[in-house]
Amino acid sequence: MQMIGLVNAKRRLPDLVKRASGGESIGITRRGKLVAILVPPRSDIVLAQVFADIEEIRKRARPLKGITIKDLVEEGRR
């Protein structure tokens, strides 16, 4: 896996995406620490399972009583 800095990755994103779609894995670093990995796409079956899992989690999640999404957003801004 090739490692590339975040600033360079921003400049070269189209090229990196093309290389990842060709089968190469590319690590993106920030200040020398790995923060993301671009990987080749997997089959649609795996992707469909990921979305099904996400939907299952959404169905099980219960709304928080007395807390709105706006409250959570404002808390995140502090």
Buried (B, 14 or more C-beta within 10 A) or exposed (E): EEEBEEEEBEEBEEEBEEBBEEEBEBBBBEEEEEEEEBEEEEEEEEEEEEEEEEEEEEEEEEEEEEEEEEEEEEEEEE
